[in-house]
Amino acid sequence: MSGVLTAESEADALEHLHALGCTDGLPVVVPTPERVERMQLASGLDADLVLGEMGPGNGVASVRHVAIAAVMAGCLPDYMPVVIAAVQAVIDPRFDLTEMQATTHCTAPLILVNGPARHDCGPIASGFGALGPGHRANASIGRALRLAMMNIGGALPGSSDMALLGHPGKFTYCLAEDEEHSPLPPLHVALGFEAEDSVVTVIGAEAPHSVLSSATGDTAADAEGLLEALAAGLAGLATNNAILTGGCAVVVLNPDHAHILTAAGLDRAGIQARLYERAAHSVGTLKRVAPAFARGKDDSALRYCFQAPEDILVLMAGGSGLYSMVMPSWCAGPHRNRAVSVRIESDQFCALPGA
């Protein structure tokens, strides 16, 4: 959509936006010029600055257009630096946005937030129920990206967005790492950023797959059992990671599970290596389950779900207990829908008078 729409009332404006297919099906905040200007000004960036194009419609993602999406999603101006960074991540060619938006797979952009922006641009939840309701920043930041992908990128269900069923993360999918309590260094530091940087990492992911693992008090056995459970979730024979291979995935450890693994002497690289080794299937098994995608003549040979251990992103979030989560990915497209990290440029953020 382009231009300025008019309506007699906010209620009429909302219904008009629904009728035009500009919403995600839920009510939105009407993006009046005053609200959009306030959101854009808070970014500290020129309204006409072009961040890039969003496929499959190749719409121009200007700061103004992203601000419109942020207003509609219910964002506070404080959230704009994170929204801008998330948009920059998905328009990076390595993310394969055009192909991801048009696939029949259920993939959705999972936004992982690290660094001071978790507090300065939020708070963005990282504890109990962080991927569920009740967290305004998480909900509206993820939703802003989705509305941008729809209204700028032109991905509409059943016409250009061909996901056969989708999943609720296509409304919003945003999480911060619980850096303060994690026994592991922050994810963004492992990815090469400085600890004081704020970073958004976006990956096209399925809905969370719950992984159940209960401790017995035997440190070594508990760690081995947990690794087996996590690998089973990552390498499930019904996932693209197992059948197509070569993509990325996310492991979100709850605090108890993170401490089980580190108590056994594993750092992040060790966890990734162990999971990589276990996330594999024989060619014979793949021929039996998905013969159209099976490759190789030696049925006993292993096909690994990932190209390298580093393709498994490991972080800690959520409440303590029995359950961690894994998020398999689409792992298709020219770049296998790589996870992309972008530094959040919060230095340009402008505090609004009276805000």
C-alpha positions as CSV (number, residue, x, y, z in Angstrom):
1,M,0.0,0.0,0.0
2,S,1.1,3.6,-0.6
3,G,-0.4,7.0,-0.1
4,V,-2.5,8.2,2.9
5,L,-5.9,6.7,3.6
6,T,-8.7,8.6,5.2
7,A,-11.6,7.5,7.4
8,E,-14.4,9.1,9.4
9,S,-13.2,7.5,12.7
10,E,-10.6,5.2,14.1
11,A,-13.1,2.4,14.1
12,D,-13.8,3.0,10.4
13,A,-10.0,3.2,9.8
14,L,-9.4,-0.1,11.5
15,E,-12.1,-1.9,9.5
16,H,-10.7,-0.4,6.3
17,L,-7.2,-1.7,7.1
18,H,-8.7,-5.2,7.7
19,A,-10.6,-5.0,4.4
20,L,-7.5,-4.1,2.6
21,G,-5.6,-7.0,4.0
22,C,-3.1,-4.8,5.8
23,T,-3.4,-6.5,9.2
24,D,-2.4,-9.8,10.6
25,G,-6.1,-10.6,11.4
26,L,-5.9,-8.9,14.9
27,P,-6.8,-5.3,15.6
28,V,-4.0,-2.9,15.0
29,V,-3.2,0.7,16.2
30,V,-4.3,3.0,13.4
31,P,-1.1,4.5,11.9
32,T,-2.0,8.2,11.9
33,P,0.6,10.6,10.6
34,E,1.2,11.9,14.1
35,R,1.9,8.4,15.5
36,V,4.1,7.4,12.6
37,E,6.1,10.7,12.8
38,R,6.6,10.1,16.5
39,M,7.8,6.6,15.9
40,Q,10.1,7.6,13.0
41,L,11.6,10.5,15.0
42,A,12.4,8.1,17.9
43,S,14.6,6.1,15.5
44,G,16.9,9.0,15.0
45,L,16.9,8.2,11.3
46,D,15.6,10.1,8.3
47,A,12.1,9.0,7.3
48,D,13.1,8.4,3.7
49,L,16.2,6.4,4.5
50,V,15.9,3.1,2.5
51,L,16.9,0.0,4.5
52,G,16.5,-2.2,1.5
53,E,13.8,-4.2,-0.4
54,M,11.5,-6.9,1.1
55,G,10.5,-9.8,-1.1
56,P,8.6,-11.3,-2.6
57,G,6.9,-8.0,-3.7
58,N,10.2,-6.1,-3.5
59,G,8.7,-3.3,-1.6
60,V,11.0,-0.5,-0.4
61,A,11.6,-0.7,3.3
62,S,12.1,2.9,4.3
63,V,12.3,4.0,7.9
64,R,8.8,5.6,7.5
65,H,7.3,2.3,6.2
66,V,8.9,0.4,9.1
67,A,7.6,3.0,11.5
68,I,4.1,2.4,10.1
69,A,4.4,-1.3,10.9
70,A,5.7,-0.6,14.4
71,V,2.8,1.7,15.1
72,M,0.3,-0.8,13.9
73,A,1.9,-3.5,16.0
74,G,1.6,-1.5,19.2
75,C,5.3,-0.8,19.6
76,L,6.5,1.9,21.9
77,P,9.1,4.3,20.4
78,D,11.7,2.7,22.6
79,Y,11.4,-0.5,20.5
80,M,12.3,1.1,17.2
81,P,16.0,0.3,17.2
82,V,15.3,-3.4,17.6
83,V,12.6,-3.3,14.9
84,I,15.0,-1.6,12.5
85,A,17.7,-4.1,13.2
86,A,15.3,-7.0,12.7
87,V,14.2,-5.6,9.3
88,Q,17.9,-5.2,8.3
89,A,18.5,-8.8,9.2
90,V,15.8,-10.3,7.1
91,I,16.6,-8.2,4.0
92,D,20.2,-9.4,4.1
93,P,20.5,-11.7,1.1
94,R,21.8,-14.6,3.3
95,F,18.4,-14.7,4.9
96,D,16.6,-15.7,1.7
97,L,13.5,-13.6,2.6
98,T,11.8,-13.8,-0.8
99,E,12.0,-17.6,-0.9
100,M,11.2,-17.9,2.7
101,Q,8.1,-15.7,2.4
102,A,6.8,-17.8,-0.5
103,T,7.6,-21.3,0.7
104,T,5.0,-23.9,1.7
105,H,6.9,-24.6,4.9
106,C,5.7,-23.1,8.2
107,T,8.8,-21.0,8.8
108,A,8.7,-17.7,10.7
109,P,11.4,-15.2,11.6
110,L,12.5,-15.8,15.2
111,I,14.1,-12.7,16.7
112,L,16.8,-13.3,19.3
113,V,17.9,-10.2,21.2
114,N,21.2,-9.8,23.1
115,G,23.0,-7.0,24.9
116,P,21.9,-3.8,26.6
117,A,19.0,-3.3,24.2
118,R,17.2,-6.1,26.1
119,H,16.6,-3.5,28.8
120,D,17.1,-0.1,27.0
121,C,14.7,-1.0,24.2
122,G,12.2,-3.0,26.2
123,P,12.3,-4.7,28.6
124,I,12.3,-7.7,26.3
125,A,11.4,-10.8,28.3
126,S,13.8,-13.7,28.7
127,G,12.3,-15.6,31.6
128,F,9.1,-17.5,32.3
129,G,6.8,-17.6,29.4
130,A,8.9,-15.3,27.3
131,L,7.5,-16.6,24.0
132,G,4.0,-16.4,25.3
133,P,1.5,-13.6,26.1
134,G,1.9,-10.8,28.5
135,H,5.2,-9.3,27.3
136,R,4.5,-6.1,25.3
137,A,8.0,-5.7,23.8
138,N,8.3,-9.3,22.7
139,A,4.9,-9.3,21.2
140,S,4.9,-6.0,19.4
141,I,8.5,-6.2,18.1
142,G,7.9,-9.5,16.5
143,R,4.6,-8.4,15.2
144,A,6.1,-5.2,13.7
145,L,8.4,-7.4,11.6
146,R,5.6,-9.6,10.5
147,L,3.4,-6.6,9.4
148,A,6.4,-5.1,7.6
149,M,6.9,-8.5,5.8
150,M,3.2,-8.4,4.8
151,N,2.7,-4.7,3.9
152,I,6.2,-3.9,2.5
153,G,7.2,-7.4,1.3
154,G,3.7,-8.3,0.0
155,A,3.6,-11.7,1.6
156,L,-0.2,-12.4,2.0
157,P,-1.5,-15.9,3.0
158,G,-2.6,-18.1,0.1
159,S,-1.4,-15.7,-2.7
160,S,2.3,-15.0,-2.1
161,D,2.8,-16.5,1.3
162,M,2.2,-20.2,0.5
163,A,2.7,-21.7,4.0
164,L,0.3,-24.7,4.0
165,L,-0.7,-24.1,7.6
166,G,1.8,-21.7,9.2
167,H,2.3,-21.5,13.0
168,P,1.5,-18.9,15.7
169,G,5.1,-17.5,15.5
170,K,4.0,-15.9,12.2
171,F,2.1,-13.4,14.4
172,T,5.1,-12.7,16.6
173,Y,8.3,-14.6,17.5
174,C,10.7,-12.6,19.7
175,L,12.9,-13.6,22.7
176,A,15.8,-12.2,24.7
177,E,18.6,-14.2,26.1
178,D,18.8,-14.3,29.9
179,E,22.4,-13.2,29.9
180,E,22.5,-12.3,33.6
181,H,21.8,-15.8,34.8
182,S,23.3,-17.9,32.1
183,P,26.4,-20.0,32.8
184,L,27.3,-19.5,29.1
185,P,28.7,-16.3,27.5
186,P,26.1,-14.4,25.6
187,L,25.2,-15.7,22.2
188,H,26.2,-12.5,20.4
189,V,29.7,-12.7,21.9
190,A,30.0,-16.2,20.5
191,L,29.0,-14.8,17.2
192,G,31.9,-12.3,17.2
193,F,30.3,-9.2,18.7
194,E,31.5,-7.3,21.7
195,A,29.8,-7.9,25.1
196,E,28.6,-4.3,25.2
197,D,27.0,-4.5,21.7
198,S,23.3,-4.9,21.3
199,V,22.5,-7.4,18.6
200,V,19.5,-8.9,16.9
201,T,19.9,-12.4,15.4
202,V,17.0,-13.6,13.1
203,I,16.5,-17.1,11.9
204,G,13.6,-18.6,9.9
205,A,12.3,-21.3,12.3
206,E,9.5,-23.7,13.0
207,A,7.4,-23.4,16.2
208,P,9.3,-24.4,19.4
209,H,9.6,-28.2,19.9
210,S,9.5,-29.1,23.6
211,V,12.3,-31.2,24.9
212,L,11.7,-33.1,28.2
213,S,14.7,-34.1,30.3
214,S,14.8,-34.8,34.1
215,A,17.9,-34.8,36.2
216,T,18.9,-37.8,38.4
217,G,21.8,-36.3,40.2
218,D,24.4,-38.1,38.1
219,T,26.1,-35.2,36.4
220,A,27.6,-37.1,33.5
221,A,24.6,-39.2,32.8
222,D,22.2,-36.2,33.1
223,A,24.3,-34.3,30.5
224,E,24.4,-37.2,28.1
225,G,20.6,-37.8,28.4
226,L,19.9,-34.2,27.9
227,L,22.1,-34.0,24.8
228,E,20.4,-37.1,23.4
229,A,17.0,-35.5,23.9
230,L,18.0,-32.2,22.4
231,A,19.5,-33.9,19.4
232,A,16.4,-35.9,18.9
233,G,14.4,-32.7,18.8
234,L,16.7,-31.1,16.3
235,A,17.1,-34.1,14.1
236,G,13.5,-35.4,14.1
237,L,13.0,-37.3,10.8
238,A,9.9,-35.2,10.1
239,T,12.0,-31.9,10.0
240,N,13.6,-30.1,7.1
241,N,16.9,-30.2,9.0
242,A,16.9,-34.0,8.9
243,I,15.7,-34.4,5.3
244,L,17.2,-31.4,3.4
245,T,20.1,-30.8,5.8
246,G,22.5,-27.9,5.7
247,G,20.5,-25.2,7.5
248,C,20.6,-23.7,11.0
249,A,18.5,-24.3,14.2
250,V,18.1,-22.9,17.7
251,V,18.4,-24.5,21.1
252,V,16.9,-22.6,24.0
253,L,18.1,-24.2,27.2
254,N,16.2,-23.5,30.4
255,P,18.4,-22.5,33.4
256,D,18.4,-26.0,34.9
257,H,19.4,-27.7,31.6
258,A,22.1,-25.0,31.0
259,H,23.6,-25.7,34.4
260,I,23.5,-29.5,33.8
261,L,25.6,-29.2,30.7
262,T,28.1,-26.7,32.1
263,A,28.5,-28.7,35.3
264,A,29.6,-31.6,33.0
265,G,32.4,-29.4,31.7
266,L,30.7,-28.3,28.4
267,D,31.0,-24.8,27.1
268,R,28.9,-23.6,24.1
269,A,31.3,-25.0,21.6
270,G,31.2,-28.3,23.4
271,I,27.4,-28.4,23.4
272,Q,27.3,-27.6,19.7
273,A,29.8,-30.2,18.8
274,R,28.0,-32.9,20.8
275,L,24.6,-32.0,19.2
276,Y,26.1,-31.9,15.8
277,E,27.5,-35.4,16.2
278,R,24.2,-36.7,17.3
279,A,22.0,-34.9,14.7
280,A,22.6,-37.4,11.9
281,H,20.8,-40.2,10.2
282,S,21.9,-43.1,8.0
283,V,21.3,-42.9,4.2
284,G,19.2,-46.0,4.6
285,T,16.9,-44.4,7.2
286,L,16.4,-41.4,5.0
287,K,15.6,-43.6,2.0
288,R,13.0,-45.3,4.0
289,V,11.4,-42.1,5.3
290,A,11.9,-39.7,2.5
291,P,13.1,-41.5,-0.6
292,A,12.6,-38.4,-2.8
293,F,15.3,-36.6,-0.9
294,A,17.7,-39.4,0.0
295,R,21.1,-39.2,-1.5
296,G,24.0,-41.7,-1.6
297,K,24.4,-45.4,-2.3
298,D,25.9,-46.5,1.0
299,D,22.9,-47.1,3.3
300,S,25.2,-47.1,6.3
301,A,26.7,-43.7,5.6
302,L,25.6,-40.8,7.9
303,R,24.1,-37.6,6.7
304,Y,24.5,-34.8,9.2
305,C,21.7,-32.3,9.7
306,F,24.0,-29.4,9.9
307,Q,27.1,-28.3,7.9
308,A,29.0,-27.3,11.1
309,P,28.4,-27.3,14.9
310,E,28.2,-23.5,14.8
311,D,25.0,-23.7,12.8
312,I,23.3,-24.8,16.0
313,L,22.6,-21.6,17.9
314,V,22.5,-22.2,21.7
315,L,21.2,-19.8,24.3
316,M,19.6,-19.8,27.7
317,A,16.1,-18.4,28.4
318,G,12.9,-19.3,30.1
319,G,12.0,-20.6,33.6
320,S,13.7,-23.5,35.4
321,G,12.2,-27.0,35.1
322,L,11.9,-30.0,32.9
323,Y,11.5,-28.4,29.5
324,S,13.9,-26.8,27.0
325,M,13.0,-25.9,23.4
326,V,14.5,-26.5,20.0
327,M,13.5,-24.7,16.9
328,P,14.3,-26.5,13.6
329,S,14.5,-24.4,10.5
330,W,13.4,-24.3,6.9
331,C,17.1,-24.7,5.7
332,A,16.2,-24.1,2.0
333,G,16.8,-21.2,-0.4
334,P,20.0,-20.2,-2.1
335,H,21.8,-19.6,1.2
336,R,19.8,-22.2,3.2
337,N,18.0,-19.4,5.0
338,R,21.0,-18.5,7.2
339,A,20.7,-17.0,10.6
340,V,21.7,-13.3,10.3
341,S,22.9,-11.0,13.1
342,V,22.8,-7.2,13.0
343,R,24.1,-4.7,15.6
344,I,21.3,-2.6,17.0
345,E,22.3,1.1,16.5
346,S,20.7,2.5,19.6
347,D,23.2,5.4,19.7
348,Q,21.0,7.1,17.1
349,F,17.9,6.6,19.1
350,C,16.3,9.9,20.1
351,A,14.4,10.5,23.4
352,L,11.2,12.3,22.6
353,P,10.3,15.3,24.8
354,G,7.7,14.2,27.3
355,A,8.2,10.6,26.5
